[in-house]
């Protein structure tokens, strides 16, 4: 028994025992290194396997027609809405691989006539106005989720406003006609950002914000009883920031 104990002590103290233990430790390290590297690669795979959304995942169809519904909702819920923040009643977008082309337009025509009678004077007021607004731009997209996509781009703007006013005054002495016409041309450009929410593959909700710089030139013509009077003109530069207060309902096809 004593001899066995002495042999064990000598074994642990001798270089051979130390060598054997170091060999065993090295083998254990070699066995554990692949397991550790496997766990590290698994973690990296988990990180790289996070969902990566593409523009084609969000826009399933290349064409999109949008309708400005802010005023409609305001009338339904008896709210006040400022259509000047985004005056384009119709929009169209053509989606490509990495960007989209956008077009916006608004056309309106209004004719009004009022009649007044008093103090032996009969007055007829005629007012005709038309407004034509257009924009053309390009935008890029940044998907931020399965249901949301963020877009940024720039627009070129153009507009033509016409206004004709005639006032006919009939008195016991005679008739006087006052006529005026105004023509305004607007040009501009600026950046725009947009956020879309996907309801279905064919229906989207969107809002946008823009910062436009516009130049407007107006020409006026005034005449009294057919005789031309002064022709005043005016021009000016305007910078307009439109906050995301407008809502568009979009149909894709």
C-alpha positions in Angstrom: 0.0 0.0 0.0 2.7 2.4 0.9 4.6 1.5 -2.3 1.5 2.3 -4.4 1.1 5.7 -2.7 4.7 6.5 -3.4 4.4 5.5 -7.0 1.4 7.8 -7.4 3.3 10.7 -5.8 6.3 10.1 -8.1 4.0 9.9 -11.1 2.5 13.3 -10.4 5.8 14.9 -9.7 7.8 13.4 -12.6 8.0 15.1 -16.0 6.2 12.3 -17.7 3.1 12.9 -15.5 3.3 16.6 -16.3 3.6 15.9 -20.0 0.6 13.6 -19.9 -1.5 16.2 -18.2 -0.5 18.9 -20.7 -1.3 16.6 -23.6 -4.8 15.9 -22.1 -5.4 19.6 -21.6 -4.4 20.4 -25.2 -6.8 17.7 -26.5 -9.6 19.2 -24.5 -8.9 22.7 -25.9 -8.9 21.3 -29.5 -12.2 19.6 -28.8 -13.8 22.8 -27.4 -12.5 25.3 -30.1 -14.8 23.9 -32.9 -17.8 24.0 -30.5 -17.1 27.6 -29.6 -16.5 28.6 -33.2 -19.8 26.9 -34.2 -21.7 28.9 -31.5 -20.1 32.1 -32.8 -21.0 31.3 -36.4 -24.6 30.5 -35.3 -24.9 33.9 -33.7 -23.6 35.6 -36.8 -26.1 33.6 -38.9 -29.0 34.8 -36.6 -27.9 38.4 -37.1 -27.6 38.1 -40.9 -31.0 36.3 -41.1 -32.9 39.4 -40.0 -35.6 40.3 -42.7 -34.3 42.5 -45.4 -37.1 44.3 -47.2 -36.9 45.5 -50.8 -38.9 48.0 -52.8 -40.4 45.3 -54.9 -41.7 43.7 -51.6 -43.7 46.8 -50.8 -44.8 47.9 -54.3 -46.3 44.9 -55.9 -47.5 46.8 -58.9 -45.6 49.3 -61.0 -48.4 52.0 -61.3 -50.0 54.0 -58.6 -52.8 56.5 -58.7 -53.4 58.7 -55.6 -56.4 60.8 -54.6 -56.2 63.7 -52.1 -58.8 62.7 -49.4 -58.0 65.3 -46.7 -60.9 67.6 -47.7 -63.3 64.6 -48.0 -62.5 63.4 -44.5 -62.7 67.0 -43.2 -66.2 67.3 -44.6 -67.3 63.9 -43.2 -66.0 64.7 -39.7 -66.8 68.4 -39.8 -63.1 69.4 -39.5 -61.2 72.3 -41.1 -58.6 71.3 -43.7 -56.1 73.5 -45.5 -55.8 72.3 -49.0 -53.0 74.8 -49.7 -50.5 72.5 -47.9 -50.8 70.1 -50.8 -53.0 71.4 -53.5 -52.5 68.5 -55.9 -55.8 66.6 -56.0 -54.4 63.7 -58.2 -51.0 62.1 -58.2 -49.4 59.3 -60.3 -46.3 57.3 -59.6 -44.4 54.9 -61.8 -42.3 52.5 -59.7 -39.0 51.3 -61.0 -36.3 49.1 -59.3 -34.6 51.6 -57.1 -36.6 54.8 -57.7 -40.0 56.2 -58.8 -41.2 58.9 -61.1 -44.0 61.1 -59.6 -46.5 63.4 -61.2 -49.1 65.7 -59.5 -51.8 67.8 -61.0 -54.7 70.0 -60.0 -57.2 71.6 -62.5 -60.1 73.8 -61.3 -62.6 76.1 -63.0 -65.2 78.3 -61.4 -67.7 80.8 -62.7 -69.8 83.0 -60.5 -72.4 85.7 -61.3 -74.0 88.1 -58.8 -76.7 90.7 -59.3 -77.3 93.7 -57.1 -80.0 96.4 -57.2 -80.3 99.5 -55.2 -80.5 103.3 -55.5 -81.7 103.1 -59.1 -78.6 101.1 -60.0 -78.5 97.6 -61.3 -75.0 95.9 -61.0 -74.0 92.6 -62.5 -70.7 91.0 -61.3 -69.1 88.2 -63.3 -66.1 86.4 -62.1 -64.3 83.5 -63.8 -61.3 81.8 -62.3 -59.2 78.8 -63.4 -56.2 77.2 -61.7 -53.8 74.7 -63.2 -51.0 73.2 -61.2 -48.5 70.6 -62.2 -45.4 68.9 -60.6 -42.9 66.4 -61.9 -40.3 64.7 -59.7 -38.3 61.6 -58.8 -37.8 59.8 -55.5 -35.9 57.0 -53.9 -37.2 54.6 -51.3 -36.1 53.2 -48.0 -38.2 50.4 -46.6 -38.5 50.7 -42.8 -40.6 47.6 -42.2 -43.1 45.2 -43.7 -45.9 47.9 -43.8 -44.0 51.2 -44.0 -41.7 52.7 -46.6 -39.9 56.1 -46.5 -39.2 58.1 -49.7 -37.2 61.2 -50.5 -36.8 63.1 -53.7 -37.2 66.4 -55.5 -39.9 68.1 -57.6 -40.2 70.7 -60.4 -43.3 72.8 -60.2 -45.4 74.8 -62.7 -48.7 76.7 -62.5 -51.0 78.9 -64.5 -53.8 80.9 -62.8 -56.3 83.0 -64.8 -58.9 85.4 -63.4 -61.4 87.5 -65.4 -63.7 89.9 -63.7 -66.4 92.1 -65.3 -68.7 94.6 -63.5 -71.6 96.1 -65.4 -73.2 99.1 -63.8 -76.6 100.2 -65.2 -77.9 103.5 -64.1 -80.5 106.0 -65.3 -77.7 108.0 -66.9 -76.0 105.1 -68.8 -74.0 101.9 -68.5 -70.4 101.5 -67.3 -68.4 98.4 -67.7 -65.3 97.7 -65.6 -63.2 94.7 -66.8 -60.0 93.3 -65.4 -58.0 90.2 -66.2 -55.0 88.6 -64.4 -52.6 86.0 -65.5 -50.1 84.4 -63.1 -47.3 82.0 -63.9 -45.6 80.1 -61.2 -42.3 78.1 -61.4 -40.5 76.3 -58.6 -38.6 73.4 -57.2 -37.7 71.8 -53.9 -37.2 68.6 -51.9 -39.9 66.3 -50.7 -40.2 63.4 -48.2 -43.0 60.9 -48.1 -44.2 58.0 -45.9 -46.4 55.2 -47.2 -48.4 52.7 -45.2 -49.4 49.5 -47.0 -53.0 48.4 -46.5 -53.0 45.7 -49.1 -50.9 45.1 -52.3 -53.3 47.4 -54.2 -54.1 50.0 -51.5 -51.8 52.4 -49.8 -52.1 55.4 -47.5 -49.5 58.2 -47.7 -48.6 61.6 -46.4 -45.7 63.9 -47.4 -43.9 67.1 -46.5 -42.1 69.5 -48.9 -40.0 72.6 -49.0 -40.7 74.5 -52.2 -39.2 77.7 -53.5 -41.5 79.3 -56.1 -41.3 82.4 -58.4 -44.6 84.0 -59.4 -45.2 86.6 -62.0 -48.6 88.3 -62.5 -49.8 90.4 -65.3 -53.0 92.5 -64.9 -55.1 94.3 -67.5 -57.8 96.8 -66.6 -60.2 98.6 -68.9 -63.1 101.0 -68.3 -65.8 101.0 -71.0 -63.4 99.3 -73.4 -60.7 101.9 -72.8 -57.4 100.3 -71.5 -56.2 101.7 -68.2 -53.2 100.8 -66.1 -51.6 97.4 -66.6 -49.9 96.8 -63.2 -47.7 93.7 -62.8 -46.1 92.0 -59.8 -43.6 89.3 -59.1 -42.1 87.6 -56.1 -40.2 84.7 -54.6 -41.8 82.5 -52.0 -40.5 79.7 -49.9 -43.2 77.4 -48.6 -42.8 74.6 -46.0 -45.7 72.1 -46.2 -46.0 69.9 -43.1 -47.5 66.4 -43.5 -51.1 67.4 -43.0 -52.4 65.9 -46.2 -53.6 62.3 -46.6 -53.6 60.4 -49.9 -55.4 57.2 -50.8 -53.5 55.3 -53.5 -54.6 52.5 -55.8 -52.0 50.3 -57.4 -52.3 48.5 -60.7 
